[in-house]
């Protein structure tokens, strides 16, 4: 019976074969984890600030824009927010990746 493997053990072996770089990845130090957490907090705050600004602009838009242009203008503002958010998320991921894989 010692030759039998559970489905879980077989699954682990297969996953190691599919993604070997994950197995070879070094564990993060406490300092690296703290740095990554700080980066995520900062970017989350920046995105939240952009969202609040968007909501404020949308609320002012109702009073300052003709009704026939309201949907177009609000769509533009929302698209700008989406683009800024994506840019911030990419920047965050690149900073996190730099911490995970420091230059040698």
FILUM-342030 format. One line per 5 residues: for each residue x, z, y of C-alpha. Coordinates in steps of 0.001 Angstrom, whole numbers. Example, Ala and Ser with C-alpha at 12.3 -4.5 7.8 and 13.67 -1.06 7.14 Angstrom:
12300 7800 -4500; 13670 7140 -1060
This chain:
0 0 0; 2974 344 2333; 3018 -3459 2736; -472 -3563 4259; -816 -3708 8039
-3781 -2868 10163; -5377 -5474 12397; -3979 -3565 15371; -386 -3847 14071; -808 -7558 13384
-2255 -8053 16846; 712 -6276 18447; 3160 -8461 16563; 1342 -11615 17636; 1218 -10515 21268
4979 -9843 21226; 5548 -13381 19988; 3235 -14887 22610; 4647 -13008 25614; 8176 -11814 24791
9142 -11292 28452; 6600 -8474 28723; 8339 -6597 25932; 11734 -7108 27571; 10498 -5990 30983
12114 -2792 32206; 9902 139 33008; 9427 935 36667; 11066 3995 38153; 9038 6590 40007
10535 5329 43280; 9470 1751 42491; 5964 2905 41597; 5746 4796 44899; 6964 1746 46827
4412 -490 45125; 1622 2021 45803; 2648 2178 49474; 2651 -1615 49766; -813 -1797 48205
-2129 904 50558; -710 -898 53589; -2143 -4259 52647; -5480 -2747 51660; -5637 -1170 55122
-4754 -4477 56791; -7461 -6298 54843; -10008 -3591 55659; -9069 -3886 59340; -9600 -7655 59204
-12983 -7096 57523; -14094 -4641 60216; -12977 -7091 62888; -14950 -9863 61165; -18087 -7732 61026
-17709 -6893 64718; -17257 -10558 65645; -20290 -11524 63565; -22453 -8910 65267; -21379 -10159 68710
-21884 -13760 67649; -25659 -13306 67423; -25869 -12485 71132; -23390 -15099 72355; -24144 -18180 70253
-27118 -20539 70364; -29263 -20171 67224; -28556 -23730 66064; -24787 -23052 66031; -24947 -19543 64607
-24528 -20545 60958; -21643 -22905 61704; -19766 -20351 63814; -20302 -17502 61362; -19069 -19772 58556
-15898 -20489 60533; -15263 -16777 61078; -15849 -15999 57409; -13519 -18815 56325; -10791 -17522 58655
-11175 -14088 57100; -10917 -15496 53575; -7749 -17407 54495; -6155 -14371 56159; -7065 -12182 53197
-5541 -14650 50721; -2379 -14858 52845; -2080 -11058 52921; -2680 -10794 49168; 35 -13384 48456
2452 -11565 50730; 1621 -8272 49017; 2224 -9770 45571; 5556 -11255 46632; 6710 -7879 47999
5627 -6146 44792; 7396 -8774 42691; 10577 -8240 44726; 10447 -4537 43845; 9801 -5236 40173
12649 -7727 39888; 15417 -6611 42238; 18247 -9079 42778; 21256 -8371 40610
